[in-house]
Amino acid sequence: MGGADRSDRKRRQAAAEARLRAAGITPRRRGLGGSGLVLTIVAVVVIAAIVVGVVVTMNDKAADSAAAPTYPVVRTGAVIAAGQASAPVTVDIYEDYLCPYCERFETAYSDELTTALNAGQVKVNYHTISILDRASNPPGYSTRAANAAICAADAGIFPAYHAQLYAEQPAEGSAGFTTEELTAKGTALGAGPAFGECVAAQVNTGLIENATNTAAATPALQSNGKFGTPTIAVNGTKVDVNDTDWLQNAIRS
């Protein structure tokens, strides 16, 4: 029996050492037949993992807190103004919810913008534009999503809804989200029945069309005589967002 027990211990020890090696840890043996040290190493690894996990979680919570939207939102027509009116820098964002480059802009700068909004450093005017209605099948998703975003502003859920429309952005050429799906997303975020009615009735279509035509006809927003999305202006001047320091430069100036 003693030989069998030793054999079983060796087998389990070898398996434990193999797991340590797979984790990038080289097991060392010093007395206790090696088994005691393996257990010690495993315990240290577990404790370290817990500590790292706590630190990562705390850092994640701190980052989430820094980027969590706490700024006010006010809608005027098709423009959704976010942030404090007294903020020294005004950022105008012209966006289409089907535009893949708008999604990339959102991914790259949303946290930085939200932090600046929360700090009262900037205010942001989100212009709901629909230039890609033809790029969905059937056509019309850009206007449908823009209308839902305006409805979300009226329902008090715009920051989260805006982020979700980009996080789950449908591909060009697809049908996009239906009215029912757009409504369900807002309801899940806490919007009341009026939100669904607003989405279904497409009540903001005229506002969106006028905003789109106005933006497209504004020379200061054009490049080589053409208007596209995303278009970003700081204090009325169009900026190149390929310069990743554009926002911090605006805040510093």
Wavefront OBJ file of the C-alpha trace (Angstrom):
o trace
v 0.000 0.000 0.000
v 2.893 2.358 0.854
v 4.364 1.966 -2.618
v 0.993 2.604 -4.223
v 0.487 5.742 -2.124
v 3.900 7.067 -3.090
v 3.181 6.326 -6.732
v -0.133 8.190 -6.534
v 1.512 11.169 -4.808
v 4.177 11.299 -7.519
v 1.523 11.188 -10.223
v -0.441 14.031 -8.619
v 2.762 16.004 -8.042
v 3.768 15.575 -11.677
v 0.315 16.761 -12.777
v 0.540 19.794 -10.489
v 3.988 20.646 -11.831
v 2.710 20.331 -15.379
v -0.051 22.833 -14.626
v 2.497 25.227 -13.132
v 4.707 24.951 -16.198
v 1.706 25.606 -18.430
v 1.164 28.804 -16.445
v 4.770 29.818 -17.036
v 5.994 28.863 -13.541
v 9.013 26.606 -12.999
v 8.432 24.366 -9.952
v 11.341 23.921 -7.510
v 11.780 21.207 -4.949
v 13.361 21.806 -1.547
v 12.696 19.113 1.026
v 9.275 17.786 1.943
v 9.633 15.517 -1.087
v 8.658 18.441 -3.277
v 4.934 18.156 -2.568
v 4.896 20.735 0.201
v 6.657 23.268 -1.995
v 4.264 22.666 -4.856
v 1.378 23.402 -2.534
v 3.166 26.539 -1.316
v 3.768 27.737 -4.862
v 0.167 27.051 -5.802
v -1.010 28.991 -2.738
v 1.244 31.931 -3.614
v -0.004 31.893 -7.205
v -3.620 31.850 -6.035
v -3.003 34.739 -3.612
v -1.170 36.703 -6.311
v -3.999 36.070 -8.739
v -6.517 37.337 -6.199
v -4.451 40.469 -5.534
v -4.014 41.136 -9.256
v -7.715 40.526 -9.788
v -8.607 43.030 -7.085
v -6.226 45.634 -8.515
v -7.541 45.129 -12.042
v -11.124 45.315 -10.823
v -10.413 48.492 -8.886
v -8.674 50.025 -11.890
v -11.545 49.005 -14.145
v -14.038 50.547 -11.723
v -11.982 53.737 -11.580
v -11.838 53.890 -15.372
v -15.560 53.188 -15.653
v -16.274 55.885 -13.083
v -14.130 58.406 -14.947
v -15.950 57.690 -18.203
v -19.458 57.253 -16.792
v -21.782 59.914 -18.199
v -22.870 62.426 -15.575
v -23.325 65.440 -17.840
v -26.693 67.040 -18.648
v -28.326 66.626 -22.063
v -30.640 69.142 -23.753
v -32.196 68.719 -27.197
v -32.933 71.537 -29.619
v -34.303 70.319 -32.942
v -31.962 67.659 -34.292
v -29.075 68.818 -32.097
v -28.459 67.079 -28.789
v -26.333 69.286 -26.547
v -24.343 67.443 -23.885
v -22.404 68.999 -21.036
v -22.397 72.257 -19.135
v -23.361 75.358 -21.096
v -20.488 77.253 -19.454
v -17.811 74.836 -20.742
v -15.084 76.796 -22.582
v -14.753 74.455 -25.577
v -17.580 73.552 -27.964
v -17.282 70.346 -29.987
v -19.763 69.738 -32.816
v -20.088 66.135 -33.974
v -21.974 65.376 -37.179
v -22.694 61.665 -37.231
v -24.673 58.968 -39.001
v -25.472 55.866 -36.967
v -24.776 53.564 -39.921
v -21.438 55.208 -40.725
v -18.560 52.798 -39.916
v -16.122 55.697 -39.539
v -18.460 57.257 -36.984
v -18.315 53.993 -35.034
v -14.499 54.109 -35.153
v -14.558 57.698 -33.941
v -16.878 56.707 -31.098
v -14.617 53.814 -30.144
v -11.480 55.958 -30.237
v -12.711 59.082 -28.457
v -15.894 58.389 -26.484
v -14.158 57.832 -23.127
v -11.945 60.887 -23.587
v -14.923 63.035 -24.544
v -17.004 61.767 -21.631
v -14.212 62.508 -19.164
v -13.912 66.038 -20.558
v -17.692 66.475 -20.409
v -17.828 65.306 -16.807
v -15.013 67.701 -15.919
v -16.810 70.669 -17.509
v -13.975 71.164 -19.998
v -16.100 70.779 -23.126
v -19.678 70.738 -24.289
v -20.651 68.583 -27.250
v -23.365 69.179 -29.822
v -24.374 65.871 -31.404
v -25.920 66.555 -34.828
v -28.146 63.673 -35.936
v -27.469 63.315 -39.655
v -28.715 60.731 -42.146
v -26.631 60.540 -45.319
v -26.522 56.743 -45.570
v -30.195 55.801 -45.845
v -29.436 54.239 -49.221
v -26.742 52.026 -47.662
v -29.220 49.861 -45.758
v -31.477 47.246 -47.351
v -34.249 48.270 -47.399
v -33.175 51.928 -47.338
v -33.910 54.142 -44.350
v -32.005 52.829 -41.342
v -29.920 55.985 -40.864
v -33.026 58.127 -40.417
v -34.720 55.482 -38.280
v -31.729 55.290 -35.908
v -31.277 59.075 -35.832
v -34.930 59.503 -34.920
v -34.565 56.931 -32.135
v -31.502 58.769 -30.796
v -33.483 62.013 -30.578
v -36.310 60.127 -28.867
v -33.700 58.781 -26.425
v -32.602 62.326 -25.600
v -36.211 63.241 -24.788
v -36.504 60.078 -22.667
v -33.367 60.882 -20.652
v -31.311 57.896 -21.833
v -29.261 59.459 -24.631
v -25.684 58.795 -23.420
v -26.249 55.062 -22.929
v -28.454 54.720 -26.016
v -25.971 56.603 -28.195
v -23.175 54.305 -27.030
v -25.271 51.201 -27.658
v -26.200 52.188 -31.211
v -22.496 52.233 -32.040
v -21.482 49.237 -29.942
v -24.051 47.136 -31.814
v -23.864 48.999 -35.140
v -25.308 46.954 -38.017
v -23.278 46.515 -41.181
v -23.850 48.624 -44.260
v -26.062 46.714 -46.671
v -28.048 45.107 -43.868
v -31.579 46.032 -42.850
v -30.411 47.587 -39.590
v -32.468 47.438 -36.424
v -36.231 47.431 -36.771
v -38.469 49.924 -35.018
v -39.326 47.223 -32.500
v -35.667 46.467 -31.832
v -34.783 50.142 -31.437
v -37.676 50.492 -29.009
v -36.636 47.418 -27.028
v -33.115 48.781 -26.587
v -34.452 51.999 -25.107
v -36.970 50.241 -22.902
v -34.174 48.089 -21.483
v -32.351 51.296 -20.568
v -35.342 52.593 -18.644
v -37.309 54.588 -21.231
v -41.064 54.796 -20.748
v -43.897 54.133 -23.246
v -43.544 57.581 -24.837
v -40.156 56.551 -26.160
v -41.620 53.655 -28.146
v -44.361 55.892 -29.502
v -41.759 58.431 -30.605
v -39.675 55.763 -32.346
v -42.674 54.174 -34.074
v -44.124 57.460 -35.316
v -40.774 58.680 -36.722
v -41.705 62.104 -35.385
v -38.264 63.645 -35.949
v -37.796 62.714 -39.610
v -38.315 66.284 -40.843
v -35.821 67.669 -38.324
v -33.218 65.127 -39.390
v -33.707 65.874 -43.095
v -33.341 69.616 -42.517
v -30.241 69.126 -40.367
v -28.672 66.893 -42.998
v -29.334 69.352 -45.823
v -28.033 72.280 -43.779
v -24.826 70.504 -42.809
v -24.185 69.304 -46.360
v -24.571 72.853 -47.689
v -22.192 74.436 -45.157
v -18.805 75.097 -46.802
v -16.929 75.124 -43.489
v -17.964 71.504 -42.925
v -16.925 70.272 -46.355
v -13.747 68.690 -47.664
v -13.083 69.243 -51.367
v -16.632 70.479 -51.737
v -18.190 67.392 -50.137
v -19.742 66.733 -46.743
v -19.315 63.422 -44.960
v -19.500 61.835 -41.539
v -18.043 61.995 -39.053
v -17.343 65.697 -39.299
v -15.940 67.296 -36.152
v -15.618 71.004 -35.430
v -14.059 72.692 -32.404
v -15.332 76.176 -31.629
v -16.699 76.325 -35.176
v -13.550 75.174 -36.974
v -13.382 71.746 -38.598
v -10.592 69.565 -37.185
v -8.639 66.587 -38.468
v -9.446 63.728 -36.118
v -6.565 61.713 -37.531
v -4.547 63.882 -35.161
v -5.226 61.925 -31.987
v -4.389 64.963 -29.840
v -7.131 67.123 -31.338
v -9.275 67.132 -28.195
v -6.469 67.706 -25.712
v -5.065 70.457 -27.912
v -8.488 72.111 -27.903
v -8.736 71.861 -24.115
v -5.228 73.253 -23.588
v -5.796 76.179 -25.919
l 1 2 3 4 5 6 7 8 9 10 11 12 13 14 15 16 17 18 19 20 21 22 23 24 25 26 27 28 29 30 31 32 33 34 35 36 37 38 39 40 41 42 43 44 45 46 47 48 49 50 51 52 53 54 55 56 57 58 59 60 61 62 63 64 65 66 67 68 69 70 71 72 73 74 75 76 77 78 79 80 81 82 83 84 85 86 87 88 89 90 91 92 93 94 95 96 97 98 99 100 101 102 103 104 105 106 107 108 109 110 111 112 113 114 115 116 117 118 119 120 121 122 123 124 125 126 127 128 129 130 131 132 133 134 135 136 137 138 139 140 141 142 143 144 145 146 147 148 149 150 151 152 153 154 155 156 157 158 159 160 161 162 163 164 165 166 167 168 169 170 171 172 173 174 175 176 177 178 179 180 181 182 183 184 185 186 187 188 189 190 191 192 193 194 195 196 197 198 199 200 201 202 203 204 205 206 207 208 209 210 211 212 213 214 215 216 217 218 219 220 221 222 223 224 225 226 227 228 229 230 231 232 233 234 235 236 237 238 239 240 241 242 243 244 245 246 247 248 249 250 251 252 253
